[in-house]
Amino acid sequence: MSAAHPETTSGYIGHHLQNLQVCKVDGEWVWNHCQGNFWTLNVDSMFFSVVLGSLFLFLFWRVAQRATTGVPGRFQAMVESLVEFVDTSVKETFHGESKLLAPLGLTVFVWVFLMNMMDLIPVDWLPWTAGMIGIPYLKVVPTTDVNVTFAMSLSVFVLIIFYSIKAKGISGFTKELTLQPFNHPIAIPFNFILEGVALLAKPLSLSLRLFGNLFAGELIFILIALLGIWQLPLHFAWAVFHILIVLLQAFIFMMLTIVYLALANEEH
Amino acid sequence: MDFNMTLLGQTIAMIVFVWFCMRYIWPPLVGALDERRKQIADGLAAAEDGRKALEDAQARFEETVRESREKAAEIIQQAEKRAREIVDEARTDAISEGERLITQAKAEISQEASRAKDALRGEVAAIAVSGARQLLEREIDPATHQQLLAKLASEL
């Protein structure tokens, strides 16, 4: 089934879950022997996410360049309905002026959706093709890589803190962290622990939800791929079900991003 | 679950993507949407205006027709009245003219009659005078007996 470890089931699964990595050891670029080295780049995650993100930007940019105020074409209509959808979601949730939030929501939604969609490509196709041209590992779904999901959720986390400070000032933000829910000096450490956990739980849950769903989905695809001929109906069934997860997780990621930023922007 | 440099790379990629979307994609698309919304609103408003204008024109048209009809009726009524008046006037004129003519004719007749009477009276007087002259066998001075003759003539 796969080029590198076709012999055992665990080898097959492990191979599928292994990123194509590159790191610098003693001044030399080393491929795939990077355990425990922080300065490692998951080349496949970077490649697919950047390609898909660029695809999104390119398609939407072309529509934006040619956007007519008259009768829109089909693709423009689709793009516009997406834009309207995100815009409505943002306006319903976020009460304030922000040039950033709506484009951020759109980017997150479409980008995560496209990355999740990679999950619907049969699991062996791309790794096998890559194996043919000498690439030993290839993990095609970027959102099954914690680095990708955490990069997004930590960016959102930075924005949460930025918006909190922007809306309430540093003192207001500090008060929010220390004087809630019990407004008493004695309760400050307790409040801080409580609010700190609540604050940190936001990026953590945001990224782990996406990662967990997609990783589990991918793993089930891999397991199904081990079943021989029976994988065909099962793969179909799971893929159909997975379309829902793909779309839903992209939507949830976008929606929670907006909700977290709206909460950060609001006075208590 | 191992974190590595990909985290940073992805963060940079995300910042660039969001920036690009915010700078080059979102504004023209939302601008186009807003512009189209405005055009549709304007179009609907224009349609509404047109409908109202049509209604106004219809009302004005009906009003004008009604007024014209009333005016025409009034004119006809006036004309009829005038015609009646003319006929009445003509009748009155004719009657008065007839009466005048009758009166005149009567006057003339009576004049003629009195003139004839006068003539007859004169003649009768003359006859009487000549008769008397013959009876008296002498000339009666008409100048002397003028008063008497006139008295006779008026008694005739």
Interface residues (C-beta under 8 A of the other chain):
Chain A: Q21 C23 C34 Q35 G36 N37 F38 W39 T40 L41 N42 S45 M46 S49 V50 G53 F56 L57 F60 W61 V63 A64 Q65 A67 T68 T69 G70 P72 V79 E80 V83 E84 D87 K99 L100 A102 P103 L104 L106 T107 V108 W111 D145 V146 N147 V148 F150 A151 M152 L154 S155
Chain B: M1 D2 F3 N4 M5 T6 L7 L8 G9 Q10 T11 A13 M14 I15 F17 V18 F20 C21 M22 Y24 I25 W26 P28 L29 V30 G31 A32 L33 E35 R36 Q39
